[in-house]
Amino acid sequence: MIIRTKYTLKNLFHRLVKIVALFLALFFITSLYAQDSFQLEKQKAFEIVFGEATILDPVMVEKIKNDTPGKRHYVDADNDGKPEEVWFIDTDARHNDRNRPILVRVIDENNNLEFGKEPDKFGDLWVADWHADGLVDAVIGYEDTDSDGDLDQMGMYFVDRRNGLRVWWFIDDGDDNLLGYDVDYYYYQIPCQDHTHFGGNESLISMYFDPEKKIWTPFWENPFLFYDDDQDGITEEVVRIEGEGDIMRFLRWSFNVNPREGELRNYDVGITACAPGWSITKERNSDFSFRLADDQTETFQVRGFPTGSVVKRSTARESLQAIEWTRVLMTWDEIDLNTAWDRPGDKIERWEGIISAGYKEPGYYMPQVGGPDCGPYNKRYELVTDPVGQNSFYFNPSDKKIHIRGSSKTWINVDFNGDLKTDMYYHWKDRDLDGIAERLEIDLDGDGVVDDSFDLHISDISVIGWNFTDFNKVHVPVLENEPENKYYLIQALFEALRKRGGGNETDAVWVFLQNRLKGNGFNDELAERMIVSDESVLYYLMLVQDRLIGQLKQGSMGSDSFWKRFNSARSAGDTRKMTKEVNRTFNTEDPAVEYETWVNGLRAKEEKQRVAWDNQWLPPNWGWESEKVAFRFYDGHFDLFGKRIDTLIYPRIREGKNYHKDINKWGMDILHVGKTSGIGGLTLYVNGKAFPLRNEKQPGDPVFTSKLIEESNNLIRLEFVTENVGPANNPYTVRIQPSINAGKNNSDVYIFIEGGRMDDKIELGIGLTRLKEEAFYCDNEKGYMANWGIQEPEIGWIGLGILFDQKKYMRVENDKDEHRVVLQYQKNEPLTYQIKGMWLKGERFPISVSPNDWFKLLEKSTN
């Protein structure tokens, strides 16, 4: 029987298309509703805490949105002649296009806003509305708690679907005014993590707001504590407590054991600990039971609402030391590369300290706490599965390493070339279960089979405290001596193997080290970072040393008596004695290349252009630069270009975009010079009469001839000469020679004046452009003059500075357009000064630098 239907294949297809279209429409409408619903939830959450501050007047929103982007609109609601707030569309280049236009309402909470001037980031509330739709998306509050005119604490407020209104609460315990960085007035981990300070002496607390209880509840970061006890700007210690409310769950605690100038986040070792109550089966849902005593915690107010208990900074380290944890993992960054191992585009040194990778081997389970982790490779992991009492640590001269006592398993999974494959494996063993490892087994080729092992002497171990001082005291001498010792042992082993026909310096790890650690999984940036590190070099030398010893053993080279003596020295950690035994037995000699020569050769920077100049892109402009900063000179004016990245701009400046706008990746021209000296332009004084050395296209103005004096990859020196300046009957010739060196952020300027009469009194004024809004300071005893301020929002805040010989100081002159420090000029002698600037947007931590911060930085430069 044939069953007939009215649906043909074509009809079915059309019906299917309609059903799919209907489904997509419903999905889109549902998504829009959910999105709009969440936006309204956000708005309501903000209003509960911030009230009227986050209720945006729709008339004002439309007015701002339809006016010129970036234009400031001041509100003086009480008509007292002083604005209470300012509104604008934020055009800053740091923000994401997907959220533009971003409408900002800044409320002057510290009562210092003036018409025509910028709101501050130390006492105002900044409310952000993405897309200028009248609904708030983020809020940042800056607070000056001691009324000294700089930032003391700040809150970055946002709403998430799970927790509602949240805040990242930053406290500037060290008073360096470098706290949280935002994009769109929000914290995105990339790129904000690299521009948020997370260092010095600071605290960070994560909290959510409970609208029913009207309380801020700390969770996750409860708190993050950064310690710089010697106040050198480099954090030695970071503590991160994870919990919710007054319940503690996990701890991370890291040390920067070997602080180095310029390396602000170079953490070497850390512990991860599970709090009492943790269990493998329940993991994060464990019955955590530990609470600190009331005198070990504190509460405070955020926007007028109380917080829950937070671990007290002043007693945190002492309190945490006393806890018996349920499980502890110590991690030592042997390779000195504490980065997110599985994020190719995220290779900054982790600001959080050491974030250990989780470990899932049966019987040795350890959860990962936080992220991104430092990975399974090239880290020494020491896992204490069943701690007894407080954590205890010891240093063993036998392996030159610091260990945690009671480790159930200690290992290094070696991946020497970054290809994410095991190349070697180290395993420490505690055979008598006394808490101290006394044997080391090594798998030399990563095949899972032990190829070499030896005993570790434990008679000379020393117990050390879990503190920076103790760790630094025993670790730094190892870094100072052991790389050299291992180098000479390696050279002796290579020669011994060659003499017995067993080696020719083709060991894969040695070849990789000789190639400066470049290739495979390590890009050039990471390789350069590691090769200058004594920790990294020591790690690679350890690998090579152990591989060569294995070759010597496997080749049955050397007598039993040799191996007895050698193994005894090895167990004692006496690398020099090991080298002597190899030299004596195999008649090897000292290498032709000494250690210092060898390692300096590896670290020698590639010879390339690090300074530049140009005079063709816009005559009569002459520019000179390092990778840090650029200057230019035209008709007697000195100008300044700020840079976000280390680069040279003058070789390609004619190819770039308009450098007066913030549209270039590298930066922009950050100073409107006008008819002023700019940064370092000159005025010649003859017998008290001023002769500005600038050409403003007026009759009789100075004329300059220019030329290149000196050029290399590391130095540029130019010369600008103006003749017949000063009195017409006895004129002078002034030679101006600015120069710049590679890696410097300032320019030296050399002045020589000739001519005139012998009895003339000659003085030289060095000028700075007066900024629209500024703080000015001159310290004639230290020898610097500076201002800090702003000319326009697109450029943002800048600092200008002159460093001079204080012995030549005469006076300061100020007029409506510029400041000048006037110096005595001794005839027939050169005079030198330096020009130096800062562009806040170009700084790594462009948060809330105060005028005093800039002045202190210049003062430091005079020392």
C-alpha positions in Angstrom: 0.0 0.0 0.0 1.3 3.5 -0.9 0.9 6.2 1.8 0.7 9.6 0.3 1.9 12.8 2.1 1.6 16.4 1.4 5.3 17.0 2.4 7.8 16.8 -0.4 11.5 16.8 0.2 11.6 20.5 -0.8 8.8 21.3 1.6 10.6 19.5 4.4 13.7 21.5 3.8 11.9 24.8 3.9 10.2 23.8 7.2 13.5 22.8 8.6 15.0 26.2 7.7 12.1 28.0 9.4 12.5 25.9 12.5 16.2 26.6 12.7 15.6 30.3 12.1 12.9 30.4 14.8 15.3 28.6 17.2 18.1 31.1 16.5 15.8 34.0 16.9 14.6 32.7 20.3 18.2 32.0 21.3 19.2 35.5 20.3 16.2 37.1 22.2 17.0 34.9 25.2 20.6 35.9 25.1 19.8 39.5 24.8 17.3 39.3 27.7 19.9 37.5 29.8 22.5 40.1 28.9 20.2 43.0 29.6 19.1 41.3 32.8 22.7 40.9 33.9 23.4 44.5 33.1 20.5 45.6 35.2 21.7 43.3 38.0 25.1 45.0 37.8 23.6 48.4 38.0 21.6 47.5 41.0 24.6 46.0 42.7 26.6 49.1 42.2 23.8 51.4 43.5 23.6 49.4 46.7 27.1 50.4 47.7 27.7 53.7 45.7 24.2 55.1 45.6 23.8 58.3 43.5 27.4 58.2 42.3 26.5 55.3 40.0 23.1 56.6 38.8 24.0 58.4 35.6 21.8 61.3 34.5 20.5 60.3 31.0 20.5 63.9 29.8 24.2 64.2 30.8 25.0 60.9 29.2 23.5 62.0 25.9 25.3 65.4 26.1 28.7 63.8 26.7 28.2 61.1 24.1 27.3 63.6 21.4 30.1 66.1 22.2 33.8 65.9 21.3 35.4 62.7 22.6 37.8 63.5 25.4 36.3 66.9 26.1 35.9 67.6 29.9 32.5 68.6 31.2 32.6 70.0 34.7 29.6 70.0 37.1 29.2 72.6 39.8 25.9 71.6 41.2 25.9 74.0 44.2 27.1 76.9 42.1 30.0 77.7 44.5 32.5 78.2 41.7 34.1 74.9 42.3 33.2 71.7 40.4 32.3 68.5 42.2 32.7 66.2 39.3 33.8 65.9 35.7 32.5 63.8 32.8 34.1 62.8 29.5 34.5 60.1 26.9 37.8 58.4 27.6 39.9 58.1 24.5 42.9 56.6 26.1 44.7 54.1 23.8 44.8 51.4 26.5 41.1 50.7 26.3 39.4 48.0 24.2 37.6 49.1 21.1 34.8 46.6 21.9 33.8 48.7 24.9 34.0 52.2 23.3 32.8 54.7 23.8 33.6 54.6 27.5 31.9 57.4 29.4 33.6 58.3 32.7 32.1 60.2 35.6 34.8 61.3 38.1 33.5 62.5 41.5 35.9 64.7 43.4 35.9 63.0 46.8 38.9 64.9 48.2 37.6 68.3 47.2 40.5 69.5 45.1 39.1 69.5 41.5 39.3 72.8 39.6 37.8 73.9 36.4 40.1 73.2 33.5 42.2 70.7 35.5 42.3 67.0 35.6 40.8 64.8 38.3 43.3 62.9 40.4 44.0 59.2 41.1 44.6 59.5 44.8 41.3 60.7 46.1 38.5 60.5 43.5 35.9 58.0 42.5 36.0 57.0 38.8 32.7 55.5 37.4 32.9 53.8 34.0 30.0 53.2 31.6 30.9 51.0 28.6 29.2 52.0 25.3 27.9 55.1 27.1 24.5 53.4 27.5 23.8 54.9 30.9 24.6 51.8 32.9 27.7 51.4 35.0 30.2 48.6 34.2 33.1 49.3 36.5 34.2 51.6 39.3 37.6 52.5 40.7 38.0 54.4 43.9 41.3 56.0 44.9 41.9 57.0 48.5 44.4 59.2 50.2 44.0 58.1 53.8 46.7 60.3 55.3 45.9 63.5 53.3 49.5 63.7 52.0 48.4 64.1 48.3 49.3 60.6 47.1 47.6 57.2 46.8 47.3 55.0 49.8 44.7 52.5 48.8 42.3 51.8 45.9 39.4 49.5 45.1 38.7 48.1 41.6 34.9 47.2 41.7 33.1 45.0 39.3 30.3 42.5 39.2 30.4 38.9 38.2 27.5 36.5 37.8 28.4 34.2 40.6 29.5 36.5 43.4 27.8 39.8 42.6 29.7 43.0 43.4 33.4 42.3 44.0 36.4 44.4 44.8 40.1 44.0 44.4 41.3 46.0 47.4 44.9 47.3 47.1 46.8 48.8 50.1 50.0 50.8 49.5 51.8 49.8 52.6 55.1 51.0 51.2 53.8 54.4 49.9 55.3 54.1 46.4 51.9 54.9 44.7 52.1 52.0 42.3 49.0 49.9 42.7 46.4 48.5 40.3 46.4 49.0 36.5 43.2 48.9 34.5 42.0 48.5 30.9 38.4 49.7 30.5 38.5 50.5 34.3 38.6 46.7 34.7 41.3 44.2 35.6 42.0 41.8 32.7 44.8 39.4 33.7 46.5 40.1 30.4 47.8 42.8 30.1 46.9 44.3 33.5 49.1 41.8 35.5 52.3 43.2 33.9 51.4 46.8 34.7 49.9 46.3 38.1 52.7 46.7 40.7 52.1 43.6 42.8 55.3 44.3 44.7 57.3 46.4 47.2 55.3 46.6 50.4 51.7 46.1 49.4 48.5 44.1 50.3 45.8 42.9 48.0 42.4 41.5 49.2 39.6 40.0 47.1 36.1 40.5 48.5 32.5 40.2 47.5 29.6 42.2 48.9 26.8 40.5 50.7 23.8 42.8 50.1 21.7 41.2 52.8 24.3 41.3 55.6 25.8 44.5 54.2 29.4 43.2 54.6 32.4 42.6 52.4 33.4 39.0 52.6 37.1 38.2 51.9 37.7 35.2 49.6 40.4 33.7 47.4 43.1 36.4 48.1 42.6 36.8 51.9 45.0 38.5 51.6 48.0 38.7 49.1 50.9 40.2 51.1 54.0 41.5 49.4 57.1 42.3 51.6 60.1 44.4 50.7 61.8 44.6 54.1 64.9 46.4 53.0 62.8 48.9 51.0 64.9 48.6 47.8 61.9 48.3 45.6 62.3 44.6 45.0 59.9 42.2 46.8 61.7 39.5 48.8 58.6 37.7 50.0 55.0 37.1 48.9 52.3 35.4 51.0 48.9 34.4 49.5 46.2 33.0 51.8 43.2 31.5 50.3 40.0 31.2 52.2 36.5 32.5 52.6 35.3 34.5 55.5 37.4 33.4 58.5 38.1 29.9 57.2 41.6 29.2 55.8 41.9 26.7 53.0 45.3 27.0 51.3 48.6 28.9 51.6 51.2 29.9 49.1 54.4 31.6 50.4 57.4 32.4 48.2 60.8 34.0 48.5 63.0 35.9 46.0 66.1 34.4 47.5 68.6 36.2 45.3 67.2 39.7 44.6 68.8 41.4 41.6 68.4 45.0 40.5 65.7 45.5 37.9 64.2 42.0 38.4 61.1 42.8 40.5 59.4 39.4 40.4 62.2 36.8 40.3 60.9 34.3 42.9 63.0 31.2 43.5 61.2 29.0 46.0 57.8 28.6 47.5 55.6 26.4 49.5 52.0 25.4 48.8 50.1 24.1 51.8 46.7 22.6 52.5 45.1 23.9 55.7 43.8 21.6 58.5 40.7 19.7 57.4 41.7 19.2 53.8 41.3 15.8 52.4 42.0 14.1 49.0 38.5 12.9 48.6 36.7 16.3 49.2 39.4 18.5 47.8 38.1 22.2 47.8 34.9 21.0 49.5 36.9 19.6 52.4 35.8 20.3 56.0 38.4 23.0 56.5 38.5 23.9 60.2 41.3 26.3 60.8 40.6 29.8 62.0 43.2 32.3 63.2 42.7 34.0 66.6 41.1 37.4 66.7 44.4 39.1 67.5 45.8 37.6 64.3 43.1 39.1 62.1 41.6 42.5 61.4 38.6 44.1 59.9 38.2 47.5 58.2 35.7 49.6 56.2 35.3 49.7 52.4 32.9 52.4 51.1 31.3 52.6 54.5 30.6 48.9 54.9 32.5 46.6 57.2 34.7 43.7 56.0 35.0 40.2 57.3 38.2 39.1 59.0 41.4 39.3 57.1 44.8 38.0 58.2 46.7 40.8 59.8 49.7 41.9 57.8 51.9 42.7 60.8 51.6 39.3 62.3 50.8 37.1 59.3 54.3 35.6 58.8 54.7 34.7 62.5 51.1 33.3 62.7 51.5 31.1 59.5 54.8 29.7 60.6 53.1 28.1 63.7 50.5 26.1 61.8 50.7 22.3 61.2 49.5 21.9 57.7 47.8 18.9 56.3 50.0 18.6 53.2 52.9 20.8 52.0 54.7 21.0 48.7 58.0 23.0 48.4 59.0 24.1 44.9 62.4 25.4 43.9 62.7 27.1 40.5 66.0 25.4 39.5 66.0 26.9 36.0 65.1 30.4 37.2 62.2 30.8 34.9 59.0 31.2 36.9 56.5 31.7 34.1 53.2 30.2 32.9 54.7 27.1 31.3 51.7 26.3 29.1 50.9 29.8 27.9 53.0 30.7 24.9 52.0 34.4 24.9 52.2 34.8 28.7 55.9 34.7 29.6 56.2 37.3 32.3 57.8 36.3 35.6 54.9 35.4 37.8 53.9 38.1 40.3 52.1 35.7 42.5 55.3 33.9 43.5 55.8 30.2 42.8 52.5 28.6 41.7 53.2 24.9 41.8 51.8 22.4 39.3 49.4 19.9 40.8 50.6 16.3 41.1 48.3 13.3 40.7 50.6 10.2 41.2 48.8 7.8 43.5 50.0 8.2 47.1 51.5 11.6 46.3 48.5 13.7 45.3 48.8 17.4 45.6 46.2 19.9 44.4 47.1 22.9 42.3 46.4 26.1 44.2 45.9 29.1 41.8 47.2 29.5 38.3 48.8 29.7 35.9 51.3 27.2 37.3 55.0 27.0 36.7 54.8 23.5 35.2 56.2 20.1 35.8 59.6 20.7 34.3 62.9 22.0 35.7 61.4 22.6 39.2 62.5 20.7 42.3 59.4 19.5 44.0 59.5 18.3 47.6 56.1 16.8 48.8 55.4 16.3 52.5 52.3 14.1 52.5 51.9 13.8 56.3 53.5 16.7 58.1 54.3 16.4 61.7 54.5 19.7 63.5 55.7 23.0 61.9 57.5 23.0 58.6 61.3 22.5 59.0 64.0 23.2 56.5 67.7 22.4 56.1 70.6 23.1 53.9 72.8 20.2 52.8 76.3 21.1 51.6 76.4 17.8 49.9 74.1 18.8 47.1 74.2 22.6 47.8 70.5 22.7 48.2 67.8 23.7 50.7 65.2 21.1 51.4 62.0 20.7 53.4 62.3 18.1 56.1 60.1 15.1 56.0 59.6 15.0 52.2 57.9 11.9 51.0 59.1 12.5 47.5 61.6 14.9 46.0 62.3 15.1 42.3 63.3 17.2 39.3 61.8 16.4 35.9 64.3 17.8 33.5 63.4 19.3 30.1 66.6 21.2 29.2 65.5 22.6 25.8 61.8 23.5 26.5 60.2 21.0 24.1 58.0 19.7 27.0 59.6 16.2 27.0 61.5 14.6 29.8 65.3 14.5 29.2 66.5 13.6 32.6 65.1 12.9 36.1 66.5 13.4 39.6 65.0 11.6 42.5 66.1 12.2 46.1 65.5 9.3 48.6 65.1 9.2 52.3 65.7 5.5 52.9 65.6 5.6 56.7 62.6 7.9 56.9 64.3 10.3 59.2 63.1 13.3 57.1 66.5 13.9 55.5 67.3 12.7 51.9 70.6 10.8 51.9 70.7 9.4 48.4 70.2 10.8 44.9 69.3 8.8 41.8 69.6 10.1 38.3 68.0 9.0 35.1 70.4 10.5 32.6 68.4 10.1 29.4 64.8 10.3 30.6 63.9 6.7 29.8 62.7 5.9 33.3 65.7 3.9 34.2 68.2 5.0 36.9 71.6 5.4 35.3 73.6 6.8 38.2 73.2 7.3 42.0 75.3 8.3 45.0 75.0 8.9 48.7 74.6 12.4 50.1 76.5 13.1 53.3 74.1 14.5 56.0 76.6 15.1 58.8 77.0 18.7 57.9 73.4 19.8 57.3 72.2 22.9 59.0 68.7 23.7 60.0 67.4 27.0 58.7 64.3 29.0 59.2 61.6 29.6 56.7 62.6 33.3 56.1 64.4 35.3 53.5 67.5 36.0 55.6 68.3 32.4 56.3 67.7 31.2 52.7 69.7 34.1 51.3 72.6 33.5 53.6 73.2 29.9 52.5 72.0 30.2 48.9 73.9 33.2 47.6 77.4 31.7 48.4 76.5 28.7 46.3 75.6 31.0 43.4 78.9 32.9 43.8 81.1 29.8 43.8 79.5 26.7 42.5 79.0 27.6 38.8 82.7 28.2 38.4 83.6 25.0 40.3 81.3 22.9 38.1 82.6 24.6 34.9 86.2 23.5 35.7 85.0 20.0 36.6 83.1 19.7 33.3 86.2 20.8 31.4 88.3 18.1 33.2 85.6 15.5 32.5 85.5 16.4 28.8 89.3 16.1 28.5 89.3 12.8 30.4 86.6 11.4 28.0 88.6 12.7 25.0 91.7 11.0 26.2 89.9 7.7 26.5 88.1 8.2 23.2 84.7 8.7 24.9 83.7 12.3 24.3 84.2 15.3 22.1 82.0 18.0 23.7 78.9 17.0 21.7 76.8 16.4 24.8 73.3 17.8 23.9 72.9 19.8 27.1 76.4 21.3 26.8 75.7 22.2 23.1 72.4 23.9 24.1 74.1 25.9 26.8 76.9 26.9 24.5 74.2 28.1 22.1 73.0 30.5 24.8 69.9 28.4 25.6 68.3 29.4 22.3 66.0 27.3 20.2 63.3 24.7 20.7 60.8 25.8 23.4 62.7 28.8 24.6 62.4 32.0 22.5 65.2 34.5 22.4 63.6 36.6 25.1 63.5 33.7 27.6 66.9 32.5 26.6 68.4 35.9 27.2 66.7 36.1 30.5 68.1 32.7 31.6 71.7 33.1 30.3 72.3 36.1 32.5 71.1 34.2 35.6 73.6 32.5 37.8 70.8 30.2 38.9 70.1 29.1 35.3 73.7 28.6 34.5 74.3 26.6 37.6 71.3 24.4 36.8 72.6 23.6 33.3 76.2 23.0 34.5 74.7 20.5 37.1 73.0 18.7 34.3 76.1 18.6 32.1 78.3 17.6 35.0 76.1 14.6 36.0 75.8 13.4 32.4 79.6 13.4 31.9 80.1 11.6 35.2 77.7 9.0 33.9 79.6 8.7 30.6 82.8 8.2 32.5 81.2 5.5 34.6 79.6 3.7 31.7 82.8 3.7 29.9 84.5 1.9 32.8 87.1 4.6 32.9 89.2 5.0 36.0 90.3 2.6 38.7 88.3 1.5 41.7 90.5 3.6 43.9 89.8 6.7 41.7 86.0 6.1 41.9 86.2 5.6 45.6 87.9 8.9 46.1 85.8 10.7 43.5 82.5 9.3 45.0 83.6 10.4 48.4 84.2 13.9 47.2 80.9 13.9 45.3 78.9 12.8 48.4 80.5 15.6 50.3 79.6 18.1 47.6 83.3 19.0 47.2 83.4 19.9 43.5 86.9 21.2 43.6 88.2 17.9 45.0 86.3 16.0 42.3 88.1 18.1 39.7 91.5 17.4 41.3 90.8 13.7 41.3 89.9 13.8 37.6 93.0 15.9 36.8 95.3 13.5 38.8 93.9 10.3 37.4 93.5 11.3 33.7 96.4 13.9 33.5 94.0 16.7 32.5 95.0 20.3 32.6 93.2 23.5 33.4 91.1 24.7 30.5 92.4 27.4 28.1 89.3 29.5 28.7 88.7 30.6 32.3 85.2 30.6 33.7 84.7 34.3 33.8 85.7 34.6 30.2 83.5 31.8 29.2 80.3 33.0 31.0 80.9 36.6 30.0 81.1 35.4 26.4 77.7 33.7 26.7 76.2 36.8 28.2 77.8 39.3 25.7 75.0 41.2 24.1 74.7 40.9 20.3 76.4 43.8 18.7 73.6 45.9 17.2 72.5 49.5 16.9 71.2 50.7 20.3 71.1 54.4 19.6 70.1 56.4 16.5 69.7 59.8 15.1 68.0 61.5 12.1 67.8 64.9 10.5 65.9 64.2 7.3 62.3 63.6 8.3 61.4 67.2 9.0 64.2 69.8 8.6 65.4 71.6 10.7 64.7 68.8 13.2 67.5 66.8 14.5 66.7 63.8 16.7 68.7 61.5 18.9 67.7 58.5 21.0 68.4 55.4 22.9 65.9 52.5 23.1 64.5 54.1 26.2 63.8 57.7 25.1 64.1 60.1 22.2 64.9 63.8 22.0 64.8 66.3 19.2 66.3 69.8 18.6 64.9 72.4 16.3 65.8 76.1 16.2 67.0 76.0 19.8 64.0 74.1 21.2 64.5 70.8 22.9 61.6 68.3 22.6 60.9 64.9 24.2 59.4 61.7 22.9 58.0 59.1 25.4 58.3 55.4 24.7 56.2 52.5 25.9 58.6 49.8 24.6 62.3 49.6 24.2 62.8 50.5 20.5 64.5 52.9 18.1 62.1 55.2 16.2 64.3 57.5 14.1 65.4 54.9 11.5 61.7 54.5 10.6 60.2 57.8 11.7 59.3 58.9 8.2 57.3 55.7 7.7 55.3 56.0 11.0 52.0 57.6 11.9 51.5 61.1 13.3 53.7 61.1 16.4 51.7 63.9 17.9 48.9 61.4 18.5 48.9 58.4 20.7 48.4 56.0 17.8 51.9 54.5 17.5 52.7 51.3 19.4 56.0 52.8 20.6 54.6 56.1 22.1 54.4 59.7 21.0 55.8 63.3 21.2 54.9 64.1 24.8 55.8 67.8 25.1 54.1 70.8 23.5 57.1 73.1 23.4 55.6 76.2 21.7 58.0 79.1 22.0 59.7 77.9 25.1 63.0 76.1 25.8 61.2 72.8 26.0 63.4 70.4 28.1 66.8 72.0 28.3 66.8 74.9 25.9 69.1 77.7 26.7 69.2 81.4 27.5 72.5 83.3 27.4 72.9 86.0 30.0 75.6 88.7 29.4 76.0 91.1 32.2 72.5 90.3 33.4 70.8 90.7 30.1 69.0 87.7 28.7 69.4 86.4 25.1 67.2 83.4 24.4 69.0 81.0 22.1 66.0 80.2 20.0 64.8 81.1 16.6 61.2 82.2 16.5 61.4 83.4 12.9 62.0 87.0 14.0 64.7 89.3 12.6 68.0 88.8 14.4 67.0 85.5 16.0 69.8 83.0 16.4 70.6 80.7 13.4 72.0 77.2 14.0 74.3 75.0 12.1 74.2 71.3 12.9 76.3 68.2 12.4 77.0 64.7 13.6 80.1 64.6 15.9 80.3 60.9 16.9 78.3 57.8 16.1 78.6 54.1 17.2 76.1 51.4 18.1 76.2 52.7 21.7 76.7 56.4 21.4 75.4 59.4 19.5 76.8 62.9 19.8 75.5 65.9 17.8 76.6 69.5 17.7 74.4 72.6 17.2 76.3 75.9 16.8 74.9 79.4 16.9 77.1 82.4 16.2 76.8 86.2 16.8 74.5 85.9 19.8 74.5 88.3 22.7 75.6 92.0 22.4 75.8 93.1 18.8 79.2 94.7 19.4 80.8 91.8 21.2 78.9 88.7 20.2 79.4 85.1 21.3 79.4 81.7 19.7 77.7 78.9 21.6 78.3 75.2 20.9 75.7 72.7 22.1 76.6 69.1 22.0 73.9 66.7 23.2 74.7 63.0 23.4 73.0 59.8 24.4 74.3 56.3 25.4 72.7 52.9 24.9 70.3 51.9 27.6 70.0 55.4 29.1 66.9 57.4 29.6 68.6 60.8 29.8 70.8 62.9 27.5 74.0 64.7 28.5 74.4 68.2 27.1 77.8 69.8 26.7 78.1 73.6 26.3 81.1 75.7 25.3 80.9 79.5 24.9 83.4 81.6 23.0 83.9 85.2 22.2 82.7 88.4 23.8 84.7 90.6 26.2 86.9 89.2 28.9 85.2 91.2 31.6 81.7 90.1 30.7 79.7 88.2 33.3 78.4 85.2 31.6 75.5 83.0 32.9 73.5 80.3 31.3 69.8 79.7 31.8 68.5 76.1 31.2 64.8 76.0 30.7 61.7 73.8 31.2 58.4 74.4 29.6 55.8 75.4 32.2 53.0 72.8 32.1 49.3 73.7 32.0 48.8 72.0 35.4 52.0 71.3 37.3 54.0 71.0 40.5 57.5 72.6 40.3 60.6 72.1 42.4 64.2 73.1 42.3 66.8 71.8 44.7 69.9 73.9 44.3 71.8 71.8 46.9 71.2 68.5 45.1 71.4 70.0 41.7 68.1 69.4 39.9 65.1 71.4 38.7 61.9 69.6 37.8 58.2 69.8 37.1 55.4 67.2 37.1 52.1 67.9 35.4 49.9 67.6 32.3 49.3 69.6 29.2 46.6 67.6 27.6 44.8 64.3 28.5 46.0 62.4 25.4 49.6 62.8 26.5 48.7 62.5 30.1 51.1 63.1 33.0 54.7 63.9 32.4 57.8 64.8 34.3 60.6 67.1 33.0 63.9 67.4 34.7 67.3 69.2 34.5 70.3 67.9 36.5 73.1 70.4 36.9 76.3 71.1 38.8 75.0 72.6 42.1 78.3 74.5 42.6 77.4 76.7 39.6 73.9 77.5 40.8 72.9 81.2 40.8 69.1 81.4 40.9 65.8 80.3 39.4 63.7 82.5 37.2 60.0 81.8 36.4 57.9 83.4 33.8 54.4 82.6 32.4 55.8 80.1 29.9 58.9 78.5 31.4 61.2 77.9 34.4 64.9 78.5 34.2 67.7 77.5 36.4 70.6 80.0 35.9 74.1 78.8 36.3 77.4 80.6 36.4 79.6 80.1 33.3 83.3 80.0 33.7 84.9 81.3 30.5 87.0 78.8 28.4 85.6 75.9 30.4 82.8 73.6 29.3 79.5 73.3 31.2 77.5 70.1 31.2 74.0 69.2 32.3 71.5 66.4 31.8 67.9 66.4 30.5 65.6 63.7 31.7 61.8 63.1 31.3 59.1 60.7 32.4 55.9 59.8 30.5 53.5 58.1 32.9 51.8 56.2 30.2 55.1 54.8 29.1 56.1 53.5 32.6 55.6 49.8 33.4 53.5 50.7 36.4 51.6 53.8 35.2 49.3 54.2 38.2 49.4 57.3 40.4 52.9 58.7 40.5 53.0 61.8 42.5 55.2 64.9 42.0 57.3 63.9 45.0 57.9 60.5 43.4 59.3 62.2 40.3 61.4 64.6 42.4 62.8 61.8 44.5 63.7 59.9 41.3 65.7 62.8 40.0 67.4 63.3 43.4 68.5 59.7 43.3 70.0 60.4 39.8 72.2 63.1 41.3 73.9 60.7 43.7 
